[in-house]
């Protein structure tokens, strides 16, 4: 079983080194690329003003966030939800940078970069030269983002989870039509599982009906080598 967490943050600005703070954190759990329904979501009092230009992006004002818990108050719950799972985010260095700044303020260690999965970089490698923001990827993969009128972190992680699934190969990740039927399958570092061969064996009646059908055709390909059985080709 492979557990991952899809995460997004909203902030008061673009640079934590200039004093910008986290105002919203949202995360959802996915197991083997399927959302489990477990969600973490919280609004945070940034302990500073929210600039109007930031409000135009995410819709949150200083007044809306006043009285919400401080980041230090939600930290243990957030870290408990993240556990030691890989963390998927779109433009992940941005979110990791802000979370690290908040962690540093309360004397906690930063998030390990080995846990970071940047879906934006994955999208750039798959679609070089094309727009790869979340809205563009939703349109490309047919993910309904009509509710996304602003940058709401909870909605964004729900959309990103669907986009990430498509980036990783759709609903059957790892499927290869050229692989042998019984080849072992490994999904995102999970355990190796042997595929059980399931050959389709026609019945005698089906074989007879097929032979009758071929007699009605002129020089049917199925009776020519290499498709025909040896006795049929003689």
Secondary structure by P-SEA (a helix, b strand, c coil): cbbbbbbccccccccccccccccbbbbbbbcccccccccccccccccccccaaaaaaccccccccccccccccaaaaaaaaacccbbbbcaaaaaaaaaaaaaaaaccccccccccccaaaaaaaacccccccaaaaaaaacccccccccccaaaaaaaaaaaaaaaacccccccccccccccccccccccbbbbbbbbbbbcaaaaaaaaaaaaacccccccccccccccccc
